[in-house]
Amino acid sequence: MPDLGFEVLWKGKNFARLLGGLGVALRISLVAVAVSMPLGVLLGLVMTRKHPATRILSRLYLEFVRIMPQLVLLFLAYFGATRSFGWDLSGEFASILVFSLWGTAEMGDLVRGALESVPRHQYESAAALGLDGAQTFRYIILPQTVRRLIPLSINLVTRMIKTTSLVLMIGVVEVLKVAQQIIEANRMSSPNAAFGVYLTVFLLYFAVCWPISLLAGHLEKRWL
Amino acid sequence: MDRQVILSYLPLYRDAAWLTLRLGCMGIAFSLLIGLACAAARYRKTPILSALAAAYIEVSRNTPLLIQLFFLYYGLPKIGIRTNAAACGVAGLAFLGGGYMAEAFRSGLEAIPLSQKESALSLGMTEFQALWHVVLPQALSVSVPPLMANVVFLLKETSVFSAVSLMDLMFTAKDLIGLYYSTTESLFLLVAFYLLILLPVSVAGSLLERRLRYAGFGV
């Protein structure tokens, strides 16, 4: 059995450090999720308004943020904001900012789609029953929208967690950076560390994202 | 922003965009093949292949491309599998995309009523003929929106290729920022070139979607 570089993980605090790095990545994505979920709901509500100015503005924001690779957005926030506005953002803050903006756009689109997927006769029947606008929204539209929305937004959470792996590229010390450090530090004693350590990081991400995806899939099957 | 600087950078970005497009298209082509194969295995419930495809789909969809690339590029050589960066990029993209494409094909296949396949079989078609001539054409029209979304997604994902030292758009931008501190110009060109690549694909996607919406029969 050749040396596959897994034993490096059991030296000293290496595995704990790796988990700590994963914690940093998760913290960034969870803060971004916490910010973007309510803002996204708000954006989605705004997008269903008929007013042309709000439509165009929200559309422009959504399309730009969604069509740009997230890494480009990170570069814009990290390098661009320093140059253009003189803001010296830390890597972690820049990532939270970018993922919040991106998550808001994605969430907004999900909310808009869910709201628009409620058939018109639901509104009309509610009106026929004598419910006013607020009542229709509270008792008829909201329950149907939320059921549709929850599995989709859980999926969005896994996407945001996966995307946080990019923050390595703007110098945030997260799980992949820690992995690099461990491999570098043990270059002499275990030259094959790259295999085992990167495979471990791969499995760690899978271990985090898979249960969340399963939950989303389960809810989707039950509610849709 | 300095116009002279922008003009002098243009050839660099053009080459980088070309690399992004070339590797992106290869990766997407492979991911379509993998996706189709996996979806077919799942659809026909081929005993072992179906379970393998299901496992592969979960793994590829629940891990980030960046980590997949690091493993392919830095990890695999340690057990004697040597590849170059471009091959790693394409392989990583195909691995990631295969799972997404399989799900897109699956959603289409599931939308086609079983009676279609059964009718085809009762007409004397073989299993393969029924799939190829009857089910797949209808399923494709349902699958087009998610497939096109995946194409845009995969083209966006190519931005992490710079991590395995492929000289794509991100690499070029980062290089120029580091070398000349021309942050504004480099970032402007970066955004412009990504828009140039991604906007047409995204627009073509929505046009195609509109055209194919009614192609399905009884859907």
Interface residues (C-beta under 8 A of the other chain):
Chain A: P2 L4 G5 I67 M68 P69 Q70 L71 V72 F75 L76 F79 G80 T82 R83 S84 T158 K162 T163 S165 L166 L168 M169 L176 A179 I183 P191 N192 A193 A194 F195 Y198 L199 V201 F202 Y205 F206 C209 W210 S213
Chain B: E58 V59 R61 N62 T63 P64 L66 I67 Q68 F70 F71 Y74 G75 L76 P77 K78 I79 V152 K156 E157 T158 S159 V160 S162 A163 M170 A173 K174 I177 T183 T184 L187 L190 V191 Y194 L195 L198 L199 S202
